[in-house]
């Protein structure tokens, strides 16, 4: 399947920005399962300083604000061709070692609620247990937009009993690592059924399962990623794979607008 993606992030400021830098992680990865046919990033109100590939193989672009800018527009667009591998990404490749993905982060720490979820898991092979884990997470945390905080940990989302795809991914990762399996966070694009216009990127998780290697699990949609999913960035948790992160001086009174369109061809 071939997907066309057009992603616009627009900032408006009541007070001009005196200095600012943003890191963008919006460029899809080329892997054995997906091929980036074309991709470009266009910036208005700033400029691209450099681009590099980090230790998670995320293409990261550094964007600077023009001094005195009152707006910044970033357009990321292109085409990606995908094939369905039933969620199997395959063997791990460096430079980050596989053991790194067993590392606990503040967002993926296994405490009372995560441990209680794991006690409810049935016995069986790793793959079967991970699919069962997805069902347990969906039952424990209802998908609701606008109710969670971006900084929530797996424990906080479980305590609240509601959250979004980011929260589902963090809970899955916390549980998988507690089971002794390397796990990582994934951000990307998703072709939705009957809907081309979206307001945000999607998130899911991957666990490393024996000879299969990395396998994807989208808890929110109860599926392993197929040819509708475009992998963009991976990491230990959201902080490593966030679409935009950075800092600025000035720029009070920020307004953020995101327009995302994903179309199948």
C-alpha positions as CSV (number, residue, x, y, z in Angstrom):
1,X,0.0,0.0,0.0
2,X,1.2,3.5,-0.8
3,X,0.3,6.4,1.6
4,X,0.4,10.1,1.0
5,X,1.0,12.2,4.1
6,X,0.7,16.0,4.6
7,X,1.5,17.2,8.1
8,X,1.4,20.9,9.1
9,X,2.4,22.3,12.5
10,X,1.7,26.0,13.0
11,X,2.7,28.2,16.0
12,X,1.4,31.7,16.6
13,X,2.8,34.0,19.3
14,X,1.4,37.1,20.9
15,X,4.9,38.1,21.9
16,X,7.7,37.6,19.2
17,X,10.2,34.8,19.8
18,X,13.7,36.2,20.5
19,X,15.5,32.8,20.2
20,X,14.2,29.3,19.8
21,X,15.3,25.8,18.6
22,X,13.0,22.8,17.9
23,X,13.8,19.2,17.2
24,X,11.5,17.5,14.7
25,X,10.9,13.8,14.4
26,X,8.4,13.6,11.6
27,X,10.4,11.8,8.9
28,X,9.5,8.1,8.4
29,X,12.1,5.4,8.5
30,X,13.0,3.3,5.5
31,X,13.0,-0.3,6.7
32,X,12.5,-3.8,5.1
33,X,8.8,-3.3,5.6
34,X,8.4,0.4,4.4
35,X,10.1,2.5,1.8
36,X,10.1,6.3,1.9
37,X,9.5,7.3,-1.8
38,X,9.8,11.0,-1.1
39,X,9.8,13.3,1.9
40,X,10.5,16.9,2.5
41,X,10.2,19.5,5.4
42,X,9.5,23.1,4.6
43,X,9.8,25.8,7.3
44,X,8.3,29.4,7.3
45,X,9.4,31.7,10.1
46,X,12.6,29.8,10.7
47,X,15.1,27.6,9.0
48,X,16.5,24.1,9.0
49,X,19.9,24.1,10.7
50,X,20.9,20.5,10.3
51,X,19.5,16.9,10.2
52,X,21.0,13.7,11.7
53,X,20.0,10.2,12.6
54,X,20.0,9.4,16.3
55,X,20.9,6.2,18.1
56,X,17.3,5.0,17.7
57,X,17.5,5.5,13.9
58,X,15.2,8.5,14.1
59,X,15.7,11.2,11.5
60,X,15.9,14.4,13.6
61,X,15.8,17.9,12.1
62,X,17.0,21.0,14.1
63,X,14.8,24.1,13.4
64,X,15.7,27.6,14.5
65,X,13.3,30.5,14.8
66,X,13.9,33.7,12.9
67,X,14.6,36.4,15.5
68,X,11.4,38.3,16.2
69,X,9.2,35.7,14.6
70,X,5.6,35.9,15.5
71,X,4.7,32.6,13.7
72,X,6.4,29.4,12.7
73,X,4.9,27.0,10.1
74,X,6.4,23.5,9.5
75,X,5.1,21.4,6.7
76,X,6.2,17.7,6.5
77,X,5.0,15.8,3.5
78,X,5.7,12.8,1.3
79,X,4.8,9.3,0.2
80,X,5.6,6.0,1.8
81,X,5.1,2.5,0.4
82,X,4.3,-0.3,2.9
83,X,3.8,-4.0,3.0
84,X,1.8,-6.0,5.6
85,X,4.0,-8.2,7.8
86,X,1.4,-8.7,10.5
87,X,3.2,-6.4,12.9
88,X,6.6,-8.1,12.6
89,X,9.4,-5.6,12.2
90,X,12.2,-8.1,12.4
91,X,15.7,-8.3,13.8
92,X,17.2,-5.6,16.0
93,X,19.9,-3.3,14.5
94,X,22.2,-0.9,16.3
95,X,23.8,1.3,17.3
96,X,21.7,1.2,20.4
97,X,22.1,-2.3,22.0
98,X,19.0,-4.5,22.5
99,X,19.5,-4.5,26.3
100,X,18.9,-0.7,26.4
101,X,15.2,-1.3,25.7
102,X,14.8,-3.1,29.0
103,X,15.7,0.1,30.8
104,X,13.0,1.6,33.0
105,X,12.1,5.3,32.6
106,X,9.9,7.5,34.8
107,X,7.0,7.0,32.4
108,X,7.4,3.2,32.2
109,X,8.1,2.3,35.8
110,X,6.3,-0.8,37.1
111,X,4.7,-0.1,40.4
112,X,1.4,-1.2,42.1
113,X,-1.0,-0.9,39.1
114,X,1.4,-2.3,36.5
115,X,2.2,-5.3,38.8
116,X,-1.5,-5.9,39.4
117,X,-2.1,-6.0,35.7
118,X,0.7,-8.5,35.2
119,X,-0.7,-10.8,37.9
120,X,-3.9,-11.1,35.8
121,X,-2.0,-12.3,32.7
122,X,-2.6,-16.0,31.8
123,X,0.3,-18.4,31.4
124,X,1.7,-19.2,27.9
125,X,4.2,-18.2,25.4
126,X,5.5,-14.6,25.2
127,X,3.6,-13.7,22.0
128,X,0.3,-15.0,23.4
129,X,0.8,-13.3,26.7
130,X,1.5,-9.9,24.9
131,X,-1.7,-10.2,22.9
132,X,-3.5,-11.0,26.2
133,X,-1.8,-8.0,27.8
134,X,-3.2,-5.7,25.1
135,X,-6.8,-6.8,26.0
136,X,-6.1,-6.3,29.7
137,X,-4.9,-2.8,29.1
138,X,-7.9,-1.8,26.9
139,X,-10.2,-3.1,29.7
140,X,-8.3,-1.2,32.4
141,X,-7.8,2.1,30.5
142,X,-10.6,3.5,28.4
143,X,-9.5,5.4,25.3
144,X,-10.6,9.0,25.8
145,X,-9.1,12.1,24.2
146,X,-8.5,15.3,26.2
147,X,-8.5,13.6,29.6
148,X,-4.9,12.7,30.2
149,X,-1.7,14.7,30.6
150,X,1.2,14.4,28.2
151,X,3.5,13.8,31.2
152,X,1.5,10.9,32.6
153,X,3.3,7.7,33.5
154,X,1.9,4.2,33.0
155,X,1.0,4.1,36.7
156,X,-0.9,7.4,36.5
157,X,-2.9,6.3,33.4
158,X,-3.8,3.0,35.1
159,X,-4.9,4.9,38.2
160,X,-7.1,7.2,36.2
161,X,-8.6,4.4,34.1
162,X,-8.6,6.4,31.0
163,X,-6.1,7.8,28.5
164,X,-4.9,7.9,24.9
165,X,-2.6,5.9,22.6
166,X,0.5,7.3,24.3
167,X,-0.8,6.1,27.7
168,X,-1.6,2.6,26.3
169,X,1.9,2.4,24.8
170,X,3.6,3.3,28.1
171,X,1.6,0.8,30.0
172,X,2.4,-2.0,27.5
173,X,6.1,-1.1,27.6
174,X,6.2,-1.1,31.4
175,X,4.6,-4.5,31.5
176,X,6.7,-6.0,28.8
177,X,9.9,-4.9,30.4
178,X,8.7,-6.3,33.7
179,X,8.2,-9.6,31.9
180,X,11.8,-9.5,30.8
181,X,11.2,-8.5,27.2
182,X,12.8,-5.4,25.6
183,X,10.2,-2.9,24.5
184,X,10.0,0.4,22.9
185,X,7.7,3.3,22.0
186,X,6.7,4.1,18.4
187,X,5.3,7.2,16.9
188,X,4.0,7.4,13.4
189,X,1.2,7.9,11.0
190,X,-2.0,5.8,10.6
191,X,-4.4,5.6,7.7
192,X,-7.8,5.6,9.5
193,X,-10.9,4.0,8.2
194,X,-13.2,6.6,6.5
195,X,-11.2,9.6,7.8
196,X,-8.3,11.4,6.1
197,X,-8.1,14.5,8.3
198,X,-6.5,14.0,11.7
199,X,-5.3,16.2,14.6
200,X,-2.3,14.2,15.8
201,X,0.2,11.5,15.0
202,X,-0.5,8.0,16.4
203,X,1.5,5.9,18.9
204,X,1.9,2.2,19.6
205,X,4.6,-0.1,21.1
206,X,6.9,-2.9,20.0
207,X,8.4,-5.8,22.0
208,X,11.3,-8.0,21.1
209,X,10.0,-11.6,21.0
210,X,12.7,-14.3,20.4
211,X,13.4,-15.2,16.8
212,X,10.6,-12.9,15.5
213,X,12.6,-9.9,16.6
214,X,10.6,-6.7,17.1
215,X,6.8,-7.1,16.9
216,X,4.3,-4.2,17.0
217,X,1.2,-3.9,19.2
218,X,-1.4,-1.2,18.9
219,X,-3.3,-1.5,22.1
220,X,-5.7,1.4,21.3
221,X,-6.9,-0.3,18.1
222,X,-6.6,-3.9,19.2
223,X,-4.3,-4.8,16.3
224,X,-0.8,-5.5,15.3
225,X,0.3,-2.8,12.9
226,X,-0.4,-3.6,9.2
227,X,0.2,-1.7,5.9
228,X,-1.8,1.3,7.2
229,X,0.9,2.2,9.8
230,X,4.0,4.3,9.0
231,X,6.8,4.0,11.6
232,X,8.4,7.4,12.2
233,X,10.3,7.4,15.5
234,X,11.1,5.0,18.3
235,X,12.6,5.2,21.8
236,X,12.4,4.2,25.4
237,X,9.3,6.3,25.8
238,X,7.5,9.3,24.4
239,X,10.3,11.7,25.2
240,X,12.6,9.9,22.7
241,X,10.1,9.8,19.9
242,X,8.1,13.0,20.3
243,X,7.3,14.8,17.0
244,X,8.4,18.2,18.4
245,X,10.6,19.2,21.3
246,X,12.7,22.2,22.1
247,X,13.1,25.5,23.8
248,X,12.6,29.2,23.2
249,X,13.1,32.6,24.7
250,X,10.1,34.9,24.4
251,X,7.0,33.8,22.4
252,X,4.4,34.2,25.1
253,X,0.8,33.6,24.2
254,X,1.4,30.6,22.1
255,X,-1.4,29.1,19.8
256,X,-0.7,25.7,18.3
257,X,-2.6,24.3,15.3
258,X,-1.9,20.9,13.7
259,X,-3.4,19.7,10.4
260,X,-2.6,16.1,9.3
261,X,-3.9,14.3,6.3
262,X,-3.2,10.6,5.5
263,X,-4.5,9.2,2.2
264,X,-4.2,5.7,0.7
265,X,-3.3,5.4,-2.9
